[in-house]
Amino acid sequence: MKEIFKSDTNFLHLILLTIAFGALTYVIMFLLFPLNFMLMFGAGASADKLGNTPLAKTLWLLSGFIILTPFAALRFRTNYKKGQFSKAKDYAIVIILTLILSISFYMWHNQGTTT
């Protein structure tokens, strides 16, 4: 693990990864998750009741992070095993940034609400 901290950061790769993961997080959160929810439960009163539960809101807000983290962790692991520590470091930073982005959006969205 010391190799990752000592390796140089490829800022172009990091910026592209951050933009791609941020965009994919919000595509999943605002397009795919609501579409799947509507296809599964419809658009009636019972779907509205299910959609307002805390579990459904949490899954909706963190869906992008939940789906993209295993992919990034797998890429981190492969790059680490290949000895490409700079790319592995970029994926670790992107995982942390995506986590911070998702949690901050979750906290912002639930501001002032009680369960």
Disulfide bonds with the S-S distance in Angstrom:
none
